[in-house]
Amino acid sequence: MKAWFWWGAAAGLYGAAWLAARRQARRAETDFPPTGELITVEGVPIHFVRRGIGSPVVLLHGSDGFLQDYALTILDRVAAEFDAIALDRPGHGYSEIPPGERATAPVQARLIHSALGRLGVTRPLLVGHSWSCLLLLYYAWRYPRDVAGLVLLAPWVYPGRSGEPLLRVVSQPWIARALHPIFAPVRRIVVRHFLSDAFHPESIPTEYGRQAESLWLRAPRNLAATARENSGNRKALAGFSPSRVSPNIPILIIVGDCDRVTKADRQALRLRAELPHIRLEVVAGAGHMLLHSAPQAVLQAIRTVSQLSGEIQADALSPQVAPMAVGSDPPLAAGVGHTSSLAHGSEDSQNSHGLARALVMRFGWNSAAYQILNADIDHWFSDDGEACVGYVNRGGVRVVAGAPICAGDRLAAVALEFENESRQAGQSVCYFGAAERLRSALLALPAHSAVPIGAQPGWRPESWGSIVQKHRSLRAQLNRARNKGVGVTEESLRNPDLAVELQRCLDEWLSTHGGFTLHFLTEPVALSNLGDRRLFVARRHDTAIGFLVATPVPDRHGWLVEQIVRGSAAPNGTAELLIDTLVRSLAQEGAEFVTLGLAPLSRRAGVAPAHSLWLRLLLGWVRAHGKRFYNFEGLDAFKSKFQPDFWEPIYAISNEPRFSVRTLYGVTAAFTGGAPLAAIARVLIGAVRQEWFWLRVKAGGRSANRGPDQPAASSGARH
């Protein structure tokens, strides 16, 4: 009875707290209703205030915060000279986050970008305070063409780690809903404490304090958004760093020398070291809330950046083209052109490669995205320069590496633009290695056929440790390699001796693989041109015996294991140890996805086979007899033994009603280097020779049964 009593009392108190929290929220919304307009983006409202005319200036508050940060300070002054738009960021104030999403910088950037597009705002100057500075740097990296410049007020860009685990827990929506009633009684005290630190050395303005105490953290979504923003965002920001923001975007930072929240030496100065072109101003005697303590300095910063942006744009329109720094990416400019298939090493080809890389690092979602930067792959760019396709042209078929590189909501439009241009050139299109995302997007377009070609395993790195713990055979392989003295470390190729060792391992590995050499997405990575790839080296007795190359999948915050190489001296378990070291490193870094790539002809994704009878028969024959030139079943078994968290179907998608022989020929030519019939003939001759050899082995075995002098199984070991 005592237990029931205490449980009942706790439930009663929790219910009372829940009712009180709801009452507080309703009263706050009655006392301080939305002051601006609401626009719906992805099914949720975004609250904004817009005043003035001129070039657009978008004003974003910190965490926690609301658009009153500007409406009660400098909004009217900005509106006297510019088209000023102040927003409640998604998850704060009266703006919401779509169900199932989190208030991360990528999600907020996407929603704000869509909202500004709906409002007809083009190339705005962005002003951010505190946490919004991180958001704006990400925004400028993701949408460089849509940013005139940045003004960063008391920036918070580099998080600490002390409270991140707890904040990540609270950021879970259902946990925030459960905790919010318990938090509600002390919410005003907490908000007042935060405001005291932020306004130091000044006092909190009365009206601002009243509204903040009422509206901040009033709802579970506000609590979850604030917790998520302050938890580091390392997973969501995988692949991004401030140093990747284009130097063509003018940036000005203002900090106060009395700021307790974001001290300049830990934030602004560190940021300036990453982006040397940044201008930095320090306001004497000011704290964190520069909008209140130094409004004139903020207004002057907006004017300065607006002027710099105008000068940069004028230079861009000038007929004279400034030389580009060696090793830098080319500036992103509209009207890039269409297809680039120039000789590798030419200036235009290098520009094409740089632009393609920039798009891959922004939009690369398909696992093969980064591989479009490989040699001998041509690049096509959309008219607006915001999309790219990597492909090879074989037999009148443009065989695309995976999928178009673009924003996910533009896949169908970009595919249609690319296919129309291809059609004018008299060529058809096949997207090889495409995932379900592209197949679903192309359903909106007429005359496309998708053929399942296999499955791709995927893992969430955070679950890797439990996978290894549950599977004894996998642990045994790892221990076998360790017991043989194998160790794995991440390294770079700055040491020329290491490059020689790894090339030796690669040569030894290639010598064990017979048949013809495959090209397109399967040929070995050039060790001299790893780019953004990561290299893990297995050593035994200080000698390299194998290595792994991991390729970024930026828009999934993940990595593709593109290549695993074992030298002749590598003991069993070396490949497993290489994979284990990589995935554990990714888990520590907060990566969200890792894959070993396509398992050809695998049925583990449970997708129905091809519709065409001839194609089903052909794929069935290859599955049954293809092991003579490629061990499909062995590769599938190797990848499945790591117990993937999920399998994704992978397709070849053609822009024709039915997959044709011509398209199959083009795909085969892409992998065989342009001579598929000769390659297939060599394989068939090799298969006949192998069959003849096996028949002789079997005949020798039967003869051995008649006489004790013949070793019955010695020849069979070669198979």
C-alpha positions, 0 to 999 in steps of 0.5 A, a space after each residue: 500500500 505504501 508503494 501504491 501511495 507514493 506512486 499515486 502521490 508522484 503521479 498526482 504531483 506530476 499531473 499538477 505540474 503538467 497542468 501548471 506548465 500548460 497554464 503558464 504557456 497559454 498565459 504567456 501566449 495571451 500576454 505576448 501573442 505573435 507580433 508578425 506573420 506566419 509562413 508555412 514551411 514543410 507543414 510547420 509555421 515560421 514566425 517573422 517580422 518584415 519592415 523596410 525596403 532595399 537590399 534584404 537583411 535577415 536577423 537571427 537570434 541566439 539560443 534561447 531567444 526570439 525575434 524580439 531580440 531585434 524587434 525591441 532593439 535595432 529592427 526599426 533602425 535597420 528597416 530605415 535603410 534595408 529590407 529587414 526580416 527578423 525570424 523566430 528560428 525553428 523551434 523557438 518563439 512561435 516557429 516550429 520544427 517538422 515532426 521527427 526533425 531536430 533543431 540542428 543547424 542543417 535542419 534550421 538552415 534548410 527551413 530558413 532557406 525555404 522560408 526566405 525563398 517563399 518570401 522572395 528574399 534573394 541573396 540576403 545579408 545575414 546577421 546572427 547573434 551567439 549560437 546563430 553565428 554557427 548556423 549562419 556559417 553553416 548556411 553560408 557553406 551550404 548556400 554560398 550563392 544565397 549569402 551577401 555577407 555575414 555579421 556575427 555578434 558575440 559568436 558561439 561556434 566552438 562548443 565545450 563537452 562538459 554538459 553535452 551528454 545530458 543536453 543530448 538526452 534532454 533534446 530527445 522530443 519525448 524526454 523534453 515533453 516528460 521533463 518540461 512539467 518538472 522544469 516549469 516551476 523553476 523556468 523563470 529562475 533559470 531564464 533570469 539567471 541566463 539573462 543576468 550573465 548575458 547582460 553583464 555588466 549591464 542590467 536586464 531591460 524591464 520589457 525584454 526581461 518580462 517577455 523572455 521570462 514568459 516566452 522562452 522555454 515555455 513549451 517542450 519543443 523550446 526546451 528540446 531545441 535549446 538543448 539540441 543547439 547547446 549539445 555540440 551538434 557534432 553529428 549533424 555538422 559532420 563534414 562541415 568546418 568554418 574553414 570551408 566557408 568561401 573567402 568570397 563572402 565578407 564576414 565581420 565579427 563584433 564582440 564585447 570585451 566584458 562578454 561572460 558567455 562567449 569569450 573572444 579568445 575561445 570563440 572569435 579569435 579562434 574563428 578568425 584563425 580559421 578564416 583569416 579574411 574575417 574582420 573583427 571589432 571589439 566593443 569596450 565595456 560591452 557584454 554578450 547582448 550587443 544588440 542592447 549595449 552597442 546598437 550603433 556598432 551593430 548597425 554600422 557593421 551591417 552597412 560595412 558588410 553590405 558595402 563590401 558585398 556590393 563591391 565583391 558583386 561588382 568585381 564578379 560582374 567585371 569582364 576581368 577575371 582575377 587569377 585563382 589561388 593555387 589549390 583553392 576551389 573555384 568560386 561558385 557562379 551561376 551559368 557554369 555551363 553544362 558538360 565538362 569532358 576536358 583533358 584531365 589536368 587542363 585549367 577548365 578541367 581543374 575548375 570543373 573538378 573544384 566545382 564538382 567537389 564543392 557540390 559533393 561536400 554540400 549535397 553528397 548523399 549517395 554513397 558513390 557521390 565522392 567517386 564522381 571526382 575520380 579520373 575519367 568521369 565527366 561532369 555536367 552542371 545545371 544551369 544554376 550551378 547548384 547541381 552536378 552529375 558525374 558520368 561516363 559515356 559508353 555506347 550512346 548511354 550516359 552511365 551516371 555514378 549513383 545519382 545527381 549531386 543536388 539538394 534532395 528536393 531537387 532530384 527530379 528537376 535536376 534529373 529532368 534537366 540532365 536527361 533533356 540535355 542528354 536527349 538533345 545529344 542523342 544519348 540515353 541515361 542510366 543511373 547506376 548505383 542509385 538508392 531508393 531516394 532517387 527511384 522515388 523521386 523519378 516516379 514523378 517523371 515519365 518513362 523510367 525503369 528501375 532494375 535492382 542490382 543488389 543491396 548495400 549494408 549500413 551501420 549506425 557507428 554508435 551501435 558498432 560496439 554492441 554488434 561486436 560484443 554480440 558476435 563471437 565469430 567476429 570477435 575471434 577474427 579481431 583477436 586473431 589479427 591482434 594476437 598476430 601483432 597487427 595494429 591499425 592507425 589512421 595515417 596520411 601519405 605525407 611520408 613517401 616511404 609509406 606510399 611505397 609500402 602501400 603500393 606494394 600491398 596494392 600490387 600484391 593484392 591485385 596479383 591475386 585477382 584474376 580476370 579483366 580489370 574493372 573500371 568506373 566505380 570499382 577500380 582501385 583508388 589512386 594513392 596519390 590523389 586521396 583528397 578528402 578520403 581517410 586512410 587507415 593502415 594495418 601494420 605488423 612488426 612496423 611493416 604495412 600489410 594492408 590498408 583501408 580507404 574511407 570516402 566521405 558521404 557528406 550529406 548523410 554525415 557518413 562514410 563509404 569503405 571504398 577499398 580494403 587491401 590486404 598484402 600477402 603477409 596479412 593474417 586472417 582478421 586484418 580486414 576485420 580489424 581495419 573496419 573495426 578501427 574505422 567504425 569505432 573512430 567514426 562513432 567517437 566523432 559522432 558520424 551517423 552512417 557507414 557502409 561497405 558499399 554495394 553487394 552486387 546481386 544480393 537479395 538481402 534488401 527484399 526487393 522484387 527482381 527485374 520485370 523483363 523476363 530476359 533480364 531476370 534470366 540473365 541476372 539469374 545466370 550471372 548469379 549462378 555462374 558469375 563466380 567464375 569472374 567475380 565472387 558475388 556470394 563471397 562478397 555478400 557473405 563478408 559484408 553480412 557477417 558484420 551484422 548490418 543495422 539495415 540493408 538498402 536496395 540499390 538500382 540501375 535506373 534507365 530513362 526508358 520504359 523498359 531496360 534495354 539491351 543497349 543500356 545493359 551494353 553501356 553499363 557493361 562498357 563502363 565497367 570493362 573500359 569500353 570493350 564489353 564483348 571482348 571482355 566477356 569473351 575472355 571470361 567465357 574462354 577462361 570459364 571453359 578452361 576452368 571447367 576443363 581443369 576441374 574435369 581433369 581434377 575429378 578424373 584424377 581423383 577417381 584414378 586415385 581411388 584405384 591406386 594408393 600412389 595418387 594423392 586424391 585431394 591435392 589438386 582440388 586445393 587450388 579451387 
